[in-house]
Amino acid sequence: MMQMNNNEVKKILLADDDELICNLFTLFVKKYFPHATITCCFTGQSTLEKIKNAGTFDLLLIDQNMPEGTGADVYQYIKNNQIDTPFVLVSTDNISAHPEFDDLLEHNPKNGYLQKPVSKKQFYQLVAKYI
């Protein structure tokens, strides 16, 4: 598990069209990882813009089904631009329902998948691996 330097701020990008999910994940991150910041996006397009323009993130938590683009669009951009940031797909569907993610774990061994609904324990274990 990666250990975080107490003075090192880690940046998480969370993309989900459900504002409630963004708010809950943000509260959870602030409680358990106080040296981390979380940026929320609500569309695929705004997520791509953040990745292109906001600098480097330490973790990408990306929903599959969003307006104006999907998690698959974001993943394709990450792959095409050789961005090494861990990408975690967060979806209500089983990952096998999305063939566009067949190489998710092979592309970058730090990538992952969380199926909604996500428990606090699952979320904590995942974020702790990167933060």
Secondary structure by P-SEA (a helix, b strand, c coil): cccccccbbbbbbbbcccaaaaaaaaaaaaaccccbbbbbbccaaaaaaaaaccccccccccccccccccaaaaaaaaaaaccccbbbbbcccccccccccccccccccccccccccccaaaaaaaaaacc
